């Protein structure tokens, strides 16, 4: 009886430590990138996936750290060879997650954080049904507009387009995501997301 209890305990511990996929989505400008970086700083054994994109690189971005910046031809070649776990077009640019990088991190026993849009999130969920789905909400639309404008990457027309798209993304978030978290304050939202990730092991 004692031996069986010990074996069951070991099995439970192994299950609780099983690597997992955590998908973090939300509308543009809601603060996903900042939250993900905070998670990596504060939690052990995380792998933050770096997406590929055809979007032009800004002056402050670093290739390989913020994104892998690819030409349209390079991106399409990777699509044809099946290199992406998920890929989608968002506001005229294409984004994708390299499958091999995710699989390698999982094999190393790490929890993989994917900061991707709702289209890609649904694709990942189809491959990894146990993926933890977290959607980040803005406190208000006015605050979201302020954050988008503060990035300095878009003109007025592009900002309006992103705000229009935010409503659709949020509606999809309520439909497909289990966890909905409001980003009103960085410290608080970071704690909430960490608790969700840690709680999935229980």
N, C-alpha and C positions, 0 to 999 in steps of 0.2 A: 504494500500500500504506500509506504514511504517512498519507495523507488518510483512508483507510478506518478506520485505527486511531484517528485523532483523532475521527472521527464516532462510532465505537462507544464511545469513552471518554465523549463528551458525552452519548450516550444512556444510558450506565450511570449517570452522575452524575445525570441527570434522574430516572431511575427510583429511585435511592436517596433522592432528596429528595421523592419523591411524598408528598403529604399522606396521613395514615392515621387510622384510628379505633383508639383503645385503650380497651378495656372493662375496668374494674376492678370486681370483685364480691367478695362475701364475706358472711358472716352479720352480723347487727346487732351493733355493739359491737366489731368486730374491728379497727377503726382505719382504715377506707377513706378517710374524709374527711381525716384528718390526713395520710395518705400522699399523697393527691392534692394537697393544699395545698403539701406539701413539694416535689412534682414541679414545680409552677408556679413556686415560688421559685427552683429550681435549674436548670431547663431552659428553653431559649429556644424561642420560637415555639409555645407550647402554648396551647390554649383549653380551659378546664375548664367543661364544660357545667353549667348550673344547672337542676336538675329542677323541675318543677311538682309540687305535692302538695296533697292535701286534708287532710293531717294538721294538727292545731292547732299554731300557732307557739309555741315556748317563749319564756320571758322573755329569753333570751340570743341568740335567733336574729334575723337581719335579713332582711326580705323582699327578694328579689332578689339576695342574697348567699349565704345558706345554701340557700334554696329560694324558688320563687315560690309563695306560699300562695294557693290558690284554693278557692272554695266548691265543693261537689259539683256544683252547676248549671253553674258556669263550666267545670269540668273536663270534664263530659259534653258541653258544647257544643263544646269543642275536639276531643274524640274524634269527634263527628259530622262535623265539618268537615275531619277528616284532618290536623290540625295536629301530631300526635305521631308521631315516628319509632318510638317504642315506648311502651307504657303497660301498667301492671300494678297489681293490688291486692295490698298487702302488709300483713298484720296489721290488716286493716280500713280501711286508708287507701289512696288511689290515688296513683300516681306516674307521671310521663310526661316524655319528652324532646321539646322543641320542634324539629321537623324543620328549619325555616327557619334557626334559629340554627346548627345543625350544618353545614348546607350552605353558609352564608355563611362560616363559619370555614374550611371546606375550600377554598372558592374563593380565600380569602386566603392559602392555602398553609400553614395551621397544622395541627398534629397535635391532634386532638380527643380529650380525655379524658372518658369517660362513666363516672360512678360510679353504677352501677345494679344491680338485683338480677338473679338468674339468669333469671327469666322475661323481663325486658326484654333481657337480654344475648342470648338466643336469637333474639329478634325482630331485633335489630341485626345479628347474624351472618347472618341470612337476606337482609338488604338489602346488607350489606357483608361478603362472604365472606372478604375479606382482613383483617378486623378482628383486632387483637392481643388475645387473651383472657387476662386475668390474674386469678386467684382468690387472695384473701388468706385464709390460714388462721390460727386462733388457736393459740398454743403448747399450750394445754390447755383443756378445757371449764371448769375452775375459774377460769382466768384470764379466759376470755370472760365468765363470770358476774360476775366482779369488775368488769370494764370496763363491762358493761351497767348494773350497779348504780351505778357511779361517775358515770354520766351524769345520774342523778337525774330521768330523764324517765318512768320506769315504776314501777309498784308491784310487789309480789312476784308477783302472778299474771301480770302482763304480762311480767315477766322470765322466768318459767318458760315462757311461751308462746314467747318468742323463742329460748330455749335449745332447746326441743323442735324448733322450726323450723330451727335451725342444722344439725342432723344431716341433714335432707333437703337443705338448700342445699349442704352440703359434698359429699354424695353426687352431686348434680347437677354440682358443680364438677369433680369427678374425671372425669365423663362428657363434659362439653362444653368444658372449658377446657384449653388447651395448657400454660399456665404456672401452677403452684401454688407460692405463696410463703408461708412462715410469718412472721407478725409477732410475733417475740419481742422485738425491739428496734428502735425507730423508725429510727435511723441506718442500720442494716444492711439492713432491709427496703426502705428508700428507695433505697439503692444498688442492690439487686438488681432492683427494678422499673425504675430508670433504665437499667440495663444491658440489660434485656429490650427496652425501647423503642428504645434506640440500636442494639441488635443486629439489629433487624428491618430496618434500612436496609442491611445488608451483603449 
